[in-house]
Amino acid sequence: MAKERLYLFDTTLRDGAQTSGVDFSVDEKIAIAGLLDRLGVDYVEGGYPGANPTDSQFFEKKRTQNATFTAFGMTKRAGRSASNDPGLQVLLQSQSDAICFVAKSWDYHVKVALNSTNEENLEGISESVAAAVEAGKEALVDCEHFFDGFKANPSFALACAKAAFDAGARWVVLCDTNGGTLPDEIASTVKAVQEVVPGHHLGIHAHDDTGHAVANSLAAVSAGVRQIQGTLNGIGERCGNANLITLIPTLMLKAPFKDAYDLSISEQSLRDITTISRAFDEILNRTSNLHAPYVGRSAFATKAGIHASALLKEPETYEHVPPEVVGNQRRVLVSDQAGKSNLLGELKRLGIEADKYDPRLDALLAEVKELEAQGYSYEAADASFELMARRRLFSVPDYFNVISFRTGVERRYNAVGDQVTVSEAVVKVEIDGQTHMSVAEGNGPVNALDLALRKDLGRYQEVIDHLELIDYKVRILDGGTGAVTRVLIESMNKRTGQRWFTVGVSSNIVDASFRALTDSVRYIIFKTQQAAA
Amino acid sequence: MAKERLYLFDTTLRDGAQTSGVDFSVDEKIAIAGLLDRLGVDYVEGGYPGANPTDSQFFEKKRTQNATFTAFGMTKRAGRSASNDPGLQVLLQSQSDAICFVAKSWDYHVKVALNSTNEENLEGISESVAAAVEAGKEALVDCEHFFDGFKANPSFALACAKAAFDAGARWVVLCDTNGGTLPDEIASTVKAVQEVVPGHHLGIHAHDDTGHAVANSLAAVSAGVRQIQGTLNGIGERCGNANLITLIPTLMLKAPFKDAYDLSISEQSLRDITTISRAFDEILNRTSNLHAPYVGRSAFATKAGIHASALLKEPETYEHVPPEVVGNQRRVLVSDQAGKSNLLGELKRLGIEADKYDPRLDALLAEVKELEAQGYSYEAADASFELMARRRLFSVPDYFNVISFRTGVERRYNAVGDQVTVSEAVVKVEIDGQTHMSVAEGNGPVNALDLALRKDLGRYQEVIDHLELIDYKVRILDGGTGAVTRVLIESMNKRTGQRWFTVGVSSNIVDASFRALTDSVRYIIFKTQQAAA
């Protein structure tokens, strides 16, 4: 049986922009549009030109290479003609390929929110769609609150869908705008709509307010829709939109979807999906969800000793899909519950071959458990764990010894009466028997220490110049006798692009930071020497 | 029609303990068991006595008041009798009311992971259940990998379920152990199992590897199961278990579930669920998920100007359930996209009545947008926003003026040759025309500053003594011309229990921390005076 085409519509830059704490600049939108092209979605809804300066600027040019570049906006206002509606004119004149109109489909909203009539609402839909089609653009209509609207007044809701379709809309999208509908009702409503709009012109736009955005999207597809609207990493207002990163692998890897539908996503893009998801989080400057389906760092991670040994033998009997297919990795975590087989698996992943009867493994395991009890989290800090493991199992030099350091921050009034804050650090290190003492100023005490430490590292100087600190996370833990600060630093080798995490724990934030920092410096030296060997 | 009873089985302390980065101490388990009793679940699976010291200690006493206290463990090993299996004996002798045995139900696993035979597996199930029942305990059996096992060899999978039921198990739980099954298949498999086990003895244990844990749980209930296994906040290995916090409100508030099933959860507990969810995150010492269904801080938050004005008029037309029913709050976010109605809504929520024609509102809105462009995030920092709003709209004194501060961290060798790190801070403040200068030592530079600042605040001293800093989050943002550090401090008034967030932004982490700190100090003074007035 021939596969049917299933379309993906991304609204990260429009509905996703409603997420609390998220505000995209034009540059960020451009970067994200690039990511979406790389992923290969069919439609990119870029925003609402005319509603705010960022979006107006964004729509001055077509920003996608392949995807249909779509503008979002309201249908024409009641009482005006299409040509006399400035908001509509902006949409028509933008550099979009398509316009996605949002329309009321619940009569109650038409009355109370818009102060309008059902007839005017239907007319607004028809005329806006017709205007878009006439302007040579593809037209879509988001029927807002469709499922609640259908429950309250099914004939009006269907009339809205029909008006959109009859006027020439390529897609009529049924939106579960407040996210409260469950899958069975999604399916039955979708079936009912097919009286007036064929399934292959229907789309679904789900929200996650009951944890069903993904399930609702798939239920709608099974009931006949052929477009799914969602966002990267499920961002969106309140509890988020349907997560395309979660949906795509399921659609491509699992029955019945993989056999029934074709997506615009290539297998290469599927292998790229973990990277794309994390790149998006970086643009948002937020921590990736460790537990995200398919792409989370822990999505294929296991702790339990029993599972681990069986897992490494026959992964397909424990994993629902192979991690490599989505560009992710299997991880066997080193932690408090870890058995020796977990530890060996983790060492192997880091390229360290160890004999399971080596007594130093017991000592290493004990050291890991001890440090984790103090607050170290080696699951998150590969490089620190690798250094510790190598030191215990082999002989890895420290490269340099920090004799002492001093850092200070001072806020005071300067000579012209402004309040300024200055930070300075002094570091004394010993390398190959020689003492090096450096001072630096920085943005803050940790930055000053970092700069001072890296100012003069003797023969390691060239290696250190490639080290860049890219993220810095601080958590206060209850350490039993008192709060403990855990610092996680993410670093990158600018020359090779390799990234790693190091951890430092102390009751003193500067001390904790410095430990994570020195681990990172030692790590880049170690890795560089390892690569050269 | 009479409602059927639906049972909730919490495995936070057992399956949830497999989460990467999570390691419960006995005290934490006791605290969590208390939370679970407060929520009102039917079963609390506390861990695996005999498998590790923490769990053995935890099961020395019954740790729940109301819930059935359940021990998890493996069925008896092949080749031994029940009385000769030490692991089984530990389970039988623990202070549990029930034992939940985990058993293989996929013949492939029996062969490869256990090196056993199908017959031995079935015998292990029967004899373990019989031993538990004979010992006066309730028996449950988790049929591991049931859905994959049923696909591979349906008669063996059914035989395992039957063996458990026939031997006297109160519950046979079908586990989607690798989380890869979709709802339709969950439903059809559950229906098939009812040939050998009645629905009201069946349970479902779902994982979130495809984002369907909640949907699968409900699909299983609709197909006939009457027990749902899950965890608080959906913690668990890989992508987590079914989230009971998400499931409970749906089961109690939405058709068809609310009309068909009775839970052990009271309406009061439902109103308490947001607090319980956040209290659990605190025990775990992790940031709550802002976007969690029902209980997330943003679950009922909206940014869009259009929605906000309509929303405040008729919330039920925009919200799928009223937030108060689950103990949550509506929030209208102040942010870059905010219209004035958003701002007014937010001010009203903080108890600030403002006239929408007040020109200072425009200025306040502009200030918010300006600061947010620099990195302030007022959505997350209520107290800082409230202080700023009050300063602009009314006249709120600063209470004290920080003239200067100095802080330093030094790591050096002490007199006996140990490396120590010491932090010291000096703060100079002016209160009512008088200068106060204080010095303090602390765990780190921010702690030292905090202690120095609060050592002598003149007439505000008594108020300050109630201030406690409970969380401290640092994020590095790209601020355009260079990285900017944003510090979010969560503080608490120990006397009243009130909590609030303040924010500080600077390129210098100490400076940013100090801003958030001084905002917090000013806030507690303001709130204390407001309460006294």
Interface residues (C-beta under 8 A of the other chain):
Chain A: A17 Q18 T19 S20 G21 D23 N52 W106 Y108 H109 V112 A113 H145 D148 T177 N178 G179 G180 L182 P183 D184 D208 D209 T210 G211 H212 A213 V214 A215 L218 A219 S222 E237 R238 C239 G240 N243 T246 L247 P249 T250 K254 N285 L290 H291 A292 P293 Y294 G296 R297 S298 A299 F300 A301 T302 K303 A304 I306 A310 K313 E314 T317 Y318 E319 H320 V321 L333 S335 D336 Q337 E372 S377 E379 A380 V402 I403 S404 F405 R406 T407 G408 V409 E410 R411 R412 Y413 T421 S423 N443 G444 P445 V446 N447 D471 Y472 K473 V474 R475 I476 L477 D478 G482 A483 T485 S506 S507 N508 I509 V510 D511 F514
Chain B: A17 Q18 T19 S20 G21 D23 N52 W106 Y108 H109 V112 A113 H145 D148 T177 N178 G179 G180 L182 P183 D184 D208 D209 T210 G211 H212 A213 V214 A215 L218 A219 S222 E237 R238 C239 G240 N243 T246 L247 P249 T250 K254 N285 L290 H291 A292 P293 Y294 G296 R297 S298 A299 F300 A301 T302 K303 A304 I306 A310 K313 E314 T317 Y318 E319 H320 V321 L333 S335 D336 Q337 E372 S377 E379 A380 V402 I403 S404 F405 R406 T407 G408 V409 E410 R411 R412 Y413 T421 S423 N443 G444 P445 V446 N447 D471 Y472 K473 V474 R475 I476 L477 D478 G482 A483 T485 S506 S507 N508 I509 V510 D511 F514
